[in-house]
Amino acid sequence: MHKVLNQIVSSIQQLNEWAGKGISWLTTLLVLLVCFDVVTRYLFSDTQAWIMELEWHLFALIFIIGAGYAFKHDRHVRVDLFYANFSERDKAWVNLIGAILFLLPWTALMIYASFDYALISYQIGEGSPDPGGLPARYVIKFAVTVGMSLLFLQGLASLIESIQVLVNGKTEKESN
């Protein structure tokens, strides 16, 4: 059973690592796009609706798809007033309770709600309301579902690791 749980955790972490590293390349594209937009706006007094929309789509993708990666690397927002000084066992309790009460239910709700929201958007062929804006607005809406799914899976991996710490005193990867 330990081997199966470890394989699940490892697979989830590899998936989030791949997604996070892949999506991080969008930051380069976003910087180039913003620079282009600034130059055209100030030198030529011109910009396009699709450029501004693409900027916020890329920004959203970086944060939405990268959420599981950030959580995996403990780079998410946390109030560390007390947590930083906790023992590994106390941190495991906080992570376990937080995952059960907050992270997993919230992400499950977001997956459910965002999928229906994106599906309706797809069915009606929703695009930008702005002339010259981006078509297929449902793509960014489905990204919320994907990002929350990655975060849910990483929360599940964290939950398993917390249980391992509480039962064994350490995670299986630490004991190997």
Helices and strands as residue ranges (DSSP letters): H 2-44, H 49-65, H 67-72, H 80-83, H 88-98, I 99-103, H 104-123, H 138-168, H 172-175
